[in-house]
Amino acid sequence: MTKPFAISTPDPLFDPKQPVTVNGYRYVPDQPSISVLHDGRPRVSAEEAIEIWRLIERLTDGEGDTVNVLCPNPDFNGQPNYAIECNGAWTDWIEMRVAADRQIDCFRKAVAAMEALNG
């Protein structure tokens, strides 16, 4: 049985031990889940997904710190394929855009910039 996933309100009927479909992706408990491209190939490995999440947690550790993940730009126009925008005390509340050819590299570059600015 699958059912839609509601983030805004807890669902008393939701059983976290049962598979669920969220935005077209099927999540099965106790199995790593990763985003996939339209052809079914993994966008990132399970290890990279874990690292990305840890980097996001570092970037959003301060009160009010935010990270916006922009949609991929794989249109072969010479520009990086991925970008994120960071905003927080470490950016002096000015939105900072970080782009790279791989999504994980955006997060790595942003954390490196944050660490450089924070000393």
JOGI-V939520 format. One record per residue. RES is the residue in one letter. SS is DSSP state (helix for helix, strand for strand, loop for the rest). PHI is phi in degrees with one decimal (none if undefined). PSI is psi as a letter, one per 30 degrees, with the letter a starting at -180 (none if undefined). Layout:
res:RES ss:SS phi:PHI psi:PSI
res:RES ss:SS phi:PHI psi:PSI
This chain:
res:M ss:loop phi:none psi:k
res:T ss:loop phi:-119.4 psi:l
res:K ss:loop phi:-146.4 psi:l
res:P ss:loop phi:-62.4 psi:l
res:F ss:loop phi:-101.7 psi:k
res:A ss:loop phi:-106.9 psi:j
res:I ss:loop phi:-82.9 psi:e
res:S ss:loop phi:-70.3 psi:e
res:T ss:loop phi:-133.4 psi:k
res:P ss:loop phi:-64.6 psi:k
res:D ss:loop phi:-105.9 psi:j
res:P ss:loop phi:-64.2 psi:f
res:L ss:loop phi:-90.3 psi:f
res:F ss:loop phi:-72.3 psi:k
res:D ss:loop phi:-107.9 psi:j
res:P ss:loop phi:-65.6 psi:f
res:K ss:loop phi:-88.5 psi:f
res:Q ss:loop phi:-101.2 psi:k
res:P ss:loop phi:-60.9 psi:l
res:V ss:strand phi:-140.9 psi:k
res:T ss:strand phi:-107.8 psi:k
res:V ss:strand phi:-125.9 psi:k
res:N ss:loop phi:49.3 psi:h
res:G ss:loop phi:84.6 psi:f
res:Y ss:strand phi:-104.3 psi:k
res:R ss:strand phi:-98.0 psi:k
res:Y ss:strand phi:-108.3 psi:k
res:V ss:loop phi:-117.5 psi:k
res:P ss:loop phi:-54.5 psi:k
res:D ss:loop phi:63.3 psi:g
res:Q ss:loop phi:-128.3 psi:k
res:P ss:loop phi:-63.4 psi:k
res:S ss:loop phi:-117.4 psi:k
res:I ss:loop phi:-135.3 psi:l
res:S ss:loop phi:-72.6 psi:k
res:V ss:strand phi:-123.0 psi:l
res:L ss:loop phi:-75.5 psi:l
res:H ss:loop phi:-62.4 psi:f
res:D ss:loop phi:-88.1 psi:g
res:G ss:loop phi:89.5 psi:f
res:R ss:loop phi:-78.6 psi:k
res:P ss:strand phi:-62.7 psi:k
res:R ss:loop phi:-72.8 psi:e
res:V ss:loop phi:-141.9 psi:l
res:S ss:loop phi:-75.0 psi:l
res:A ss:helix phi:-61.0 psi:e
res:E ss:helix phi:-64.9 psi:e
res:E ss:helix phi:-65.7 psi:e
res:A ss:helix phi:-61.1 psi:e
res:I ss:helix phi:-65.0 psi:e
res:E ss:helix phi:-63.3 psi:e
res:I ss:helix phi:-58.3 psi:e
res:W ss:helix phi:-61.7 psi:e
res:R ss:helix phi:-65.8 psi:e
res:L ss:helix phi:-66.4 psi:e
res:I ss:helix phi:-60.9 psi:e
res:E ss:helix phi:-61.7 psi:e
res:R ss:helix phi:-67.7 psi:e
res:L ss:helix phi:-71.6 psi:f
res:T ss:loop phi:-110.6 psi:g
res:D ss:loop phi:-69.3 psi:e
res:G ss:loop phi:-78.7 psi:l
res:E ss:loop phi:-62.4 psi:k
res:G ss:loop phi:85.6 psi:f
res:D ss:loop phi:-66.8 psi:k
res:T ss:strand phi:-131.2 psi:l
res:V ss:strand phi:-133.0 psi:k
res:N ss:strand phi:-107.8 psi:k
res:V ss:strand phi:-96.6 psi:j
res:L ss:loop phi:-86.6 psi:l
res:C ss:loop phi:-67.6 psi:l
res:P ss:loop phi:-61.6 psi:l
res:N ss:loop phi:-125.9 psi:h
res:P ss:loop phi:-84.9 psi:h
res:D ss:loop phi:-105.0 psi:g
res:F ss:loop phi:57.0 psi:h
res:N ss:loop phi:-99.5 psi:g
res:G ss:loop phi:88.1 psi:f
res:Q ss:loop phi:-90.7 psi:l
res:P ss:loop phi:-57.9 psi:l
res:N ss:loop phi:-78.0 psi:f
res:Y ss:strand phi:-131.1 psi:l
res:A ss:strand phi:-153.7 psi:l
res:I ss:strand phi:-131.8 psi:l
res:E ss:strand phi:-123.3 psi:k
res:C ss:strand phi:-115.0 psi:k
res:N ss:strand phi:-148.5 psi:k
res:G ss:loop phi:175.8 psi:a
res:A ss:helix phi:-58.9 psi:e
res:W ss:helix phi:-70.2 psi:f
res:T ss:helix phi:-99.6 psi:g
res:D ss:loop phi:59.1 psi:h
res:W ss:loop phi:61.3 psi:g
res:I ss:loop phi:-109.0 psi:k
res:E ss:loop phi:-61.5 psi:k
res:M ss:strand phi:-116.4 psi:k
res:R ss:strand phi:-98.0 psi:k
res:V ss:strand phi:-125.5 psi:k
res:A ss:strand phi:-124.7 psi:l
res:A ss:strand phi:-162.4 psi:l
res:D ss:loop phi:-75.4 psi:f
res:R ss:loop phi:-122.1 psi:k
res:Q ss:helix phi:-59.3 psi:e
res:I ss:helix phi:-61.8 psi:e
res:D ss:helix phi:-68.0 psi:e
res:C ss:helix phi:-59.6 psi:e
res:F ss:helix phi:-67.1 psi:e
res:R ss:helix phi:-62.6 psi:e
res:K ss:helix phi:-65.0 psi:e
res:A ss:helix phi:-65.4 psi:e
res:V ss:helix phi:-65.2 psi:e
res:A ss:helix phi:-62.0 psi:e
res:A ss:helix phi:-65.5 psi:e
res:M ss:helix phi:-61.7 psi:e
res:E ss:helix phi:-65.2 psi:e
res:A ss:helix phi:-66.0 psi:e
res:L ss:helix phi:-72.9 psi:e
res:N ss:helix phi:-83.9 psi:f
res:G ss:loop phi:77.9 psi:none
